[in-house]
Every structure is written in structure tokens, then in C-alpha cells.
Amino acid sequence: MTLSQGRSYLAIPGPSVLPDRILAAMQRPSPNIYAGALVDMVAGLWPDLRALAGTAGHVASYICNGHGAWEAVNSNIFSRGDKALVLVTGVFGHGWANTVRGLGIEVQLLEFGGAVAVDPAQVEQALRADPSIKAVLMTHVDTASSVKSDVQAVRAAMDAAGHSALLAVDCVASLGCDEFLMDAWGVDVMLGASQKGLMCPPGMAFVWFNDKARARCLGSNLRTPYWDWTQRANPEEFWHYWFGTAPTAHLYALRESLTMILHEEGLPQVWARHATLAHSIWAAFDAWGQGHPAIHLNVPNPAHRGHSVTAAHLAAPDATRLRQWCEVNAGVTLGIGLGMATAEDPHATGALRVASMGHVNAHMTLGALAVMQAGLSALRIPHGLGALEAATGVIAAHAWQP
Ligand SMILES: *Cc1c(COP(=O)(O)O)cnc(C)c1O
């Protein structure tokens, strides 16, 4: 017997849970893409996309996933032979660096080890040493390690070095989850995708850029007609937005998502909800790890942790056993350990990730934690007690009071 029937919960860090109302919004016949309701609706998306990023700048949208958004940024800001400084706090930093290298751009990596945030002092030093660097690329929250870096501190380091490089930030995992203010934080280019905090299916991505980035990159020779952000951000005709047919069903999903985030719940409340749910997950792991140090969060310093995903370690292969138990017995699918392979544990069976990304509320997170508690007991994995009391205590302390 298993207890997995009922509504399952995909608690992996993307694709995230699709709200029923977003699915429902997509269920419609193909609309006219030349005039009428779709064209009118799309006009209203751009102010909301700017508000989501905290910018008055430009937005270009693409029919692709996050990897495509990397390519979009690369091809718009770089010319062949340029040099990029890539700040790496996990697998996704390396992923972006690889796409940059693949276009013939020189990459200097600054690696921070996958459990701590970017050290701004090292960024300043690297920039002082090389005035030719064209752009600094960083990941706000690296989904593999769950490390969050301080974007404002990196901007301050760039200013302290008196360096003119552009600052480009991957916000795929943090957009609509962790606070992010593009203009206030001095970010020149940022990117996001539809299937994480935005609660939509994979298949749409966004690049925001300011006037400085646009002017600086006018002559970029890697820019092909398809990836060019110029027309997409300021189209003369509707088809320029996506350089071809619009992603019709996704656009209705996006409309619903932006309404939920910006006009119903409100972005500051969305950030606060993610913060509280993440803290409850951290509290549970801290309790499980009491007296059992094999169980611990990947990122020791809470200030360096993102709120949309939490990476954790157990003794190998207990993380894999626990994930399988939770899925088969309780309908909760946890994320695999990504980039956590070691010589002793080549398949990262001692690492897992718990998402708290997008359409997630207290009963989903507490349910996932309770299921994990049951799994730890059923599998006789040694662990500390009091995890559910700790997690529910966080929720009780931060929730609305009548
Ligand atoms: C998910 C993710 C990506 C890649 O997105 P895909 O849609 O899988 O291509 C890139 N960066 C970060 C930080 C992500 O979380």
C-alpha cells in the first residue's frame, strides 16, 4: 500500500506548481495574432513585467527556456573576442559561462565554492586587474546550491573599482520569489523565465536591459536577427515582439500570473511568503541535524540562502532513499541534488533540494516537511527531533493574526 493518491506536489525547483487558474487561462482556441483581444492584452503585460523587475527600462521576451535567455543576453551584449567575468556559486553559473564561451567570448571565472555567496572584495580585485572586462555575469540565486548573492554589494564593488563593465544578473530562480530591484540596485541587464516564480509552463523567457546596456552594445557583432533585443523591446509591428508567431497560450498564462503576483497578492507579500516558507524549511533541517551532523543545509549562513529553493545534505544514499520514499508513499516529489557529486558519492545520493517556489503555501511546505519526517522515521534514518514543531513555529510566528 502507498498513500500517494490525491493531489501530488512537485516540490522541485522548476518547473514549479501550475495554479489551476493559470492552466484554465490557457485553455482557449487559438486567438487572432494580428488584431483584437490578444494584441490588446499583450500591451498591458509590459508595464507589469517592468514592475516585476523593478525597472523603468526595456523588456524583450523570447520563446525559450532559461538557457535561451542566457544566449539572448550573450548575443546582445558581447562581440566576438570580448571578455566576461563570471561569478560562480553553483551549477548555473558554470552553465551560463559555458554558453558565453561557446560564442567565442573569453571567460574569467571567479568561483566561490557552492556554499557561500559571492565575495565582493574578490570581484573588485579582479576588475582592478583587468580594465578590458566587458561585463560581470552573476546568478542571483543559484538553484543547484541555493546560494543567494548580494547584488547591491557586487554593484558597489564595481563602482569602487571604477570599472565600466555592465552588470548582468540571472534571476531565473529568484524572480517573483526573492526581493530584486533592478534599477535601485544598479543592474544593467537581467534575465528570467516563465516556469519558476512566475508559475507558468516552461517556454517563455525575458531579458530586461537599461539604456546604458542598449547604448554600450549597439555594435555587438554576435547579435543575430532572431536574438536581437532592439525590435523585441520596441516593436513597430506586433510580430516583432517574438520575431514570429506569439506564444499565444503562454501569454494568457503570463497575464494570469502577473495579475496574481502584482495586483492581488502584491510583490512585497509574495517575497515575504517565500521568506517565511523557506525559514520553516531551514528550521526543520536544523532540528533534524541536531546531534546528527550528516543532515545539514548546504549553505551555512542564512543570509546567503535563497528563498525559493533549499539544498540539503544527508548521509549518502539517504537523500535518494528519502526522495523515493516521499514520492512513492506520499505524492511529494523533492528535487535531486544538482552539482553535489563527490568522489565518494558520484551520483549525489546524499543531497536533495526542497523547493518553495511560486504557487506554494503553508500547508504545502508543512505537508512536504511532515512527509519527510515520516520518511526519515520509516527509513530509520537517524535524525534529531522537533522538526515539525520548529517549522510550524516559524509559520505561527509570521502568519497573519485575526
Ligand atoms: C532554471 C534555471 C536556469 C535554466 O533554465 P532552463 O529553463 O532550465 O533553461 C538558469 N538559471 C537559473 C538560476 C535557473 O534556476
The ligand as a Tripos MOL2 file, in Angstrom:
@<TRIPOS>MOLECULE
LIG
   15    15     1     0     0
SMALL
NO_CHARGES

@<TRIPOS>ATOM
      1 C1         16.3160   27.0370  -14.0730 C.3       1 LIG1
      2 C2         17.4580   27.9750  -14.1690 C.ar      1 LIG1
      3 C3         18.1440   28.2330  -15.3690 C.ar      1 LIG1
      4 C4         17.9020   27.4560  -16.6200 C.3       1 LIG1
      5 O1         16.6200   27.4980  -17.0410 O.3       1 LIG1
      6 P1         16.0890   26.4130  -18.0850 P.3       1 LIG1
      7 O2         14.7050   26.8930  -18.2790 O.co2     1 LIG1
      8 O3         16.1770   25.0740  -17.4290 O.co2     1 LIG1
      9 O4         16.9100   26.5150  -19.3190 O.co2     1 LIG1
     10 C5         19.1370   29.1730  -15.3740 C.ar      1 LIG1
     11 N1         19.4810   29.8340  -14.2670 N.ar      1 LIG1
     12 C6         18.8740   29.5990  -13.0910 C.ar      1 LIG1
     13 C7         19.3180   30.3660  -11.8880 C.3       1 LIG1
     14 C8         17.8450   28.6660  -13.0130 C.ar      1 LIG1
     15 O5         17.2410   28.4440  -11.8350 O.3       1 LIG1
@<TRIPOS>BOND
     1     1     2 1
     2     2     3 ar
     3     2    14 ar
     4     3     4 1
     5     3    10 ar
     6     4     5 1
     7     5     6 1
     8     6     7 2
     9     6     8 1
    10     6     9 1
    11    10    11 ar
    12    11    12 ar
    13    12    13 1
    14    12    14 ar
    15    14    15 1
@<TRIPOS>SUBSTRUCTURE
     1 LIG1         1 GROUP 0 **** ****
